[in-house]
Amino acid sequence: MRARAPNAIDVLVGSRIRLFRMRRKLSQSALGKTLGVTFQQIQKYERGTNRVGASRLMALAEALDVPVSEFFVGAGGGGKERQSPVSKISAFDAQTFRIAEAFVTLSDNELRAILVKLVETVARKAGEHA
């Protein structure tokens, strides 16, 4: 029997769990201990391999200090809306996370704007050469 592929919503929720866990600087073990599950179970949630039940999702929201609705940001409206670049960001990508983490520490708005233009220009040029 073939294993079922993770559902896109399960993967999205899992990636959001990982993002919020990393923002809180929690290990999978520490979060698991708070919820009464193993770190392996947290891994399965974060990969979207295992679905998160409603009561567990509420417990995760409380442990990570986020509203439950935050786990569904980017889920869209039935696939009819255009996918934005933000929805392509993977919380599993360590480089993306490091860049975002460093960027939000910048308080100089002019420098932030310059960096955004630089990255957009580099991405556009890379797209032209792909």
trRosetta pair geometry for C-beta under 8 A, 3 or more apart (Angstrom, degrees):
i j d omega theta_ij theta_ji phi_ij phi_ji
6 10 5.1 -126 -176 85 94 120
6 11 5.0 106 124 -59 127 97
6 14 7.8 -41 -173 5 146 146
6 47 6.9 -146 -69 135 157 75
6 48 3.7 89 -177 121 145 108
6 49 5.9 -75 -81 -84 117 36
7 10 4.3 88 62 4 90 108
7 11 7.0 -161 89 -7 46 84
7 48 6.9 -141 57 179 58 113
7 51 7.4 26 31 -88 123 105
8 11 5.6 -54 -149 36 33 112
8 12 6.3 36 152 -21 65 105
9 12 5.5 -50 -146 36 34 114
9 13 6.3 34 155 -17 66 104
9 72 7.6 -2 -154 -123 98 87
9 75 6.0 39 -119 -132 91 111
10 13 5.9 -52 -144 38 30 109
10 14 6.2 32 153 -20 62 109
10 48 4.0 115 120 -156 89 90
10 49 8.0 -164 143 14 128 13
10 50 7.9 -163 -169 97 128 24
10 51 5.3 -81 -112 -100 122 73
10 52 7.6 154 -137 6 80 79
11 14 5.6 -55 -147 38 29 114
11 15 6.3 29 156 -20 64 105
11 47 7.5 -37 -119 159 74 40
11 48 3.4 -34 -83 -59 55 162
12 15 5.9 -56 -148 35 29 108
12 16 6.5 26 154 -16 64 106
12 48 7.6 68 12 -91 40 127
12 71 7.8 112 123 161 85 68
12 72 7.2 63 121 -130 125 44
12 74 6.1 -161 -152 91 125 107
12 75 5.9 145 115 -88 163 77
13 16 5.7 -58 -151 38 31 111
13 17 6.4 38 149 -25 65 102
13 45 7.7 -77 116 179 97 86
13 48 7.2 119 56 -102 80 86
13 52 5.9 -133 134 26 138 125
13 57 7.4 -52 -167 -117 134 117
13 71 4.8 33 -135 169 82 109
13 72 6.9 -7 -86 -78 87 61
14 17 5.5 -48 -149 29 34 114
14 18 6.6 33 153 -16 64 102
14 45 5.4 177 -115 146 90 54
14 46 4.5 121 -178 -163 94 20
14 47 5.7 -82 168 46 154 16
14 48 4.2 -127 6 -57 143 67
14 49 7.9 88 -98 9 158 59
14 52 7.7 165 -74 -24 72 117
15 18 5.6 -50 -151 36 35 113
15 19 6.3 40 149 -22 65 104
15 46 7.1 90 -81 -168 33 68
15 48 7.6 -11 -27 -44 80 107
15 90 6.1 -98 -140 -153 137 61
15 91 4.1 148 -179 26 82 111
15 92 6.4 -79 -121 -25 96 88
16 19 5.4 -49 -145 35 35 115
16 20 6.3 29 158 -13 66 106
16 70 6.5 169 -179 133 132 78
16 71 4.7 158 94 -136 144 55
16 72 7.7 -72 -8 -35 166 24
16 73 6.9 129 -107 42 136 89
16 91 6.8 167 -76 -25 24 150
17 20 6.2 -62 -149 41 26 104
17 21 6.1 27 153 -21 64 111
17 42 7.6 -156 143 -162 130 80
17 45 5.6 -31 72 130 169 112
17 46 5.4 -124 83 -94 112 73
17 52 7.5 151 -61 -57 143 153
17 60 6.1 -46 -121 -173 106 142
17 64 7.4 -146 -143 -50 60 158
17 71 6.9 26 -57 -123 74 106
18 21 5.6 -57 -144 38 29 112
18 22 6.2 26 159 -17 65 108
18 46 4.3 85 -61 -144 106 116
18 91 4.5 146 86 122 108 128
18 92 6.5 32 105 -73 164 66
19 22 6.0 -60 -149 37 25 107
19 23 6.4 28 153 -21 63 106
19 91 3.8 -103 -59 -118 91 135
19 97 7.4 -159 -121 -108 76 110
20 23 5.5 -49 -146 33 34 115
20 24 6.5 26 156 -12 64 107
20 64 4.2 52 141 -177 126 139
20 66 5.4 -84 -129 -13 144 145
20 70 7.2 93 -72 121 135 131
21 24 5.9 -65 -154 43 30 106
21 26 4.9 -92 -166 66 78 105
21 28 7.2 45 166 -87 153 57
21 31 5.4 -42 -127 -58 120 151
21 42 7.6 103 -100 -175 163 126
21 46 7.7 -63 20 -91 143 124
21 64 6.4 -73 -72 -106 57 118
22 25 7.1 32 -176 -80 39 37
22 26 7.7 -103 -75 45 22 67
22 91 7.2 175 16 -176 133 105
22 97 6.2 -28 127 -159 155 144
24 64 6.0 -133 -26 -139 145 71
24 65 7.4 130 -92 30 127 106
26 30 4.6 -131 -164 84 88 122
26 31 4.9 94 138 -53 132 94
26 64 7.9 -115 19 -103 145 80
27 30 4.6 99 51 3 80 99
27 31 7.1 -151 89 0 44 84
27 39 7.3 -31 139 -117 94 126
28 31 5.9 -57 -148 41 32 108
28 32 6.0 37 153 -23 65 111
28 39 4.0 91 116 -154 103 95
28 42 4.2 174 -162 90 93 137
28 43 6.0 31 -156 -55 155 77
28 46 7.5 -84 -109 -13 116 142
29 32 5.6 -57 -146 38 28 115
29 33 6.3 32 155 -24 64 104
29 39 4.3 -34 -78 -70 62 125
29 42 7.9 -133 -58 25 25 145
30 33 5.7 -50 -149 31 30 113
30 34 6.7 33 151 -19 61 103
31 34 5.7 -52 -154 33 35 114
31 35 6.4 16 154 -4 67 111
31 39 7.9 97 58 -113 84 71
31 42 5.4 107 87 -115 115 146
31 60 7.9 36 -176 -128 115 82
31 63 6.3 109 -146 141 81 140
31 64 7.7 18 -127 -69 118 93
32 35 5.9 -70 -148 48 30 100
32 36 7.8 -109 167 61 59 12
32 37 4.8 -100 -153 85 84 70
32 38 5.4 -19 -174 147 145 13
32 39 4.7 -120 -8 -73 152 49
32 41 6.3 123 -124 57 112 98
32 42 4.8 -105 -66 -28 98 121
33 36 7.5 37 -171 -72 28 31
34 63 4.8 120 127 -132 141 129
35 42 7.7 136 40 -77 137 100
35 56 7.0 58 -163 -150 128 87
35 59 5.5 110 -123 132 94 128
35 60 6.9 6 -90 -77 134 69
35 63 6.3 -62 -61 -44 90 159
37 41 4.0 -82 162 69 122 148
37 42 6.6 143 99 -44 114 77
38 41 4.9 109 58 0 74 96
38 42 7.4 -132 104 1 48 84
39 42 5.3 -49 -154 35 44 115
39 43 6.4 52 145 -24 68 99
40 43 5.4 -47 -152 31 36 117
40 44 6.6 37 149 -19 64 102
41 44 5.6 -51 -150 34 35 112
41 45 6.6 38 150 -19 65 101
41 50 7.0 -51 -155 52 70 157
42 45 5.6 -51 -150 35 34 112
42 46 6.2 32 153 -18 67 108
43 46 5.8 -59 -146 39 29 110
43 47 6.3 20 158 -12 65 111
43 49 7.9 7 121 29 73 128
44 47 6.0 -59 -143 42 29 106
44 49 4.3 -87 -154 70 78 112
44 50 3.9 42 140 7 118 112
45 48 7.7 31 176 -72 30 28
45 49 7.8 -69 -47 48 17 76
45 50 5.8 -49 -72 72 55 97
45 52 5.3 60 -137 -71 110 106
45 60 7.9 -168 167 -90 156 148
46 92 7.8 128 156 -83 105 98
52 56 5.1 -130 -169 94 82 114
52 57 4.8 106 132 -70 116 89
52 60 6.8 -24 -165 -8 144 147
53 56 4.7 84 58 15 82 106
53 57 6.7 -145 94 -11 38 89
54 57 5.7 -54 -145 34 28 113
54 58 6.6 29 155 -19 63 103
55 58 5.7 -50 -151 33 34 113
55 59 6.5 35 149 -18 64 104
56 59 5.4 -52 -149 37 36 113
56 60 6.3 41 150 -22 66 102
57 60 5.5 -49 -148 34 33 114
57 61 6.4 38 151 -22 64 102
57 68 6.0 74 139 -139 105 105
57 71 6.5 -103 -159 21 111 169
58 61 5.6 -50 -150 32 32 114
58 62 6.6 30 152 -16 64 104
58 68 6.2 -27 -98 -85 60 125
59 62 5.8 -54 -150 38 33 110
59 63 6.2 31 153 -18 66 109
60 63 5.7 -57 -142 40 30 109
60 64 5.9 7 164 0 67 115
60 71 7.6 67 100 -76 128 137
61 64 6.3 -68 -138 51 22 96
61 65 7.9 122 164 -57 53 4
61 66 5.5 -104 -148 76 72 70
61 67 6.4 -5 -161 177 125 15
61 68 4.6 -58 -73 -76 156 64
61 70 7.4 136 -124 41 98 105
61 71 7.2 -91 -79 -28 98 117
62 65 7.3 23 -175 -75 30 44
66 70 4.3 -75 163 45 120 152
66 71 7.6 125 109 -44 126 76
67 70 5.2 117 66 -17 73 98
68 71 6.2 -43 -177 14 51 112
68 72 8.0 27 140 -3 69 104
69 72 5.9 -68 -164 41 50 105
69 73 7.3 75 142 -51 73 81
70 73 5.8 -19 -156 -15 46 115
72 75 4.4 -32 -176 -15 83 135
74 86 6.8 -134 -99 116 113 93
74 87 4.4 155 -155 -114 108 88
76 79 6.1 87 115 -72 139 31
76 80 7.5 166 164 41 112 54
76 81 5.0 -156 -149 45 102 113
76 83 7.5 -49 -76 -93 139 71
76 87 7.5 30 -50 -115 106 153
77 80 5.8 -50 92 47 92 97
77 81 5.3 83 34 -21 95 113
83 87 5.1 -110 -163 68 85 136
83 88 7.0 87 153 -50 115 91
84 87 5.2 105 58 0 72 97
84 88 7.8 -133 103 -4 48 87
85 88 5.5 -56 -161 29 46 116
85 89 7.5 63 145 -39 67 87
86 89 5.8 -33 -165 0 44 115
89 93 7.4 -115 -170 39 62 126
89 96 5.7 167 -154 176 91 146
89 100 8.0 72 -163 -56 142 140
90 93 4.4 94 76 -13 99 102
90 96 6.5 120 60 34 66 153
91 96 7.9 -114 -107 89 25 122
91 97 6.7 66 -154 -76 55 113
93 96 4.0 55 97 11 115 115
93 97 6.6 163 91 -13 63 85
94 97 5.6 -58 -149 39 33 113
94 98 6.2 35 154 -22 68 106
95 98 5.7 -53 -145 35 32 111
95 99 6.4 31 156 -18 65 105
96 99 5.9 -56 -149 36 29 109
96 100 6.3 25 155 -15 65 109
97 100 5.8 -58 -146 40 29 109
97 101 6.0 31 156 -22 66 110
98 101 5.7 -54 -143 37 28 112
98 102 6.3 24 158 -14 64 107
99 102 6.0 -60 -149 40 28 106
99 103 6.0 30 155 -24 65 111
100 103 5.6 -55 -142 35 29 114
100 104 6.5 25 163 -18 65 105
101 104 6.5 -58 -151 32 25 105
101 105 7.3 24 151 -21 57 106
102 105 6.0 -61 -163 28 36 113
102 106 7.6 43 146 -31 65 96
103 106 6.0 -47 -166 12 42 114
103 112 7.0 95 -169 -130 88 92
103 115 6.9 -170 -121 115 101 149
106 111 5.8 -126 -174 95 131 116
106 112 5.2 159 106 -74 131 93
106 115 7.6 138 12 8 174 149
108 111 3.9 51 98 16 116 115
108 112 6.5 169 92 -16 61 84
109 112 5.4 -52 -145 35 35 116
109 113 6.3 38 155 -21 66 103
110 113 5.8 -53 -150 34 31 111
110 114 6.5 32 151 -19 63 105
111 114 5.6 -52 -148 35 34 113
111 115 6.4 34 154 -19 65 105
112 115 5.8 -57 -151 36 30 111
112 116 6.4 32 152 -21 65 105
113 116 5.7 -52 -148 34 32 112
113 117 6.5 30 154 -16 64 105
114 117 5.9 -56 -151 38 31 109
114 118 6.3 34 151 -22 65 108
115 118 5.5 -53 -147 35 32 115
115 119 6.3 27 158 -15 66 105
116 119 6.1 -57 -148 39 29 106
116 120 6.2 27 155 -17 64 110
117 120 5.7 -57 -144 40 30 111
117 121 6.1 31 157 -21 65 108
118 121 5.9 -58 -149 35 26 110
118 122 6.4 24 155 -16 64 108
119 122 5.7 -54 -145 38 32 111
119 123 6.2 32 155 -19 66 107
120 123 5.8 -55 -145 38 29 111
120 124 6.2 31 155 -21 64 107
121 124 5.8 -54 -146 35 29 111
121 125 6.3 27 155 -16 64 107
122 125 5.8 -56 -147 38 29 109
122 126 6.2 30 154 -20 65 108
123 126 5.7 -54 -145 37 30 112
123 127 6.3 34 153 -22 63 107
124 127 5.6 -56 -152 35 30 115
124 128 6.6 33 150 -22 63 103
125 128 5.6 -52 -152 31 34 114
125 129 6.6 16 155 -6 65 109
126 129 6.1 -67 -149 45 31 101
126 130 6.4 47 150 -44 65 103
127 130 5.6 -41 -144 10 33 119
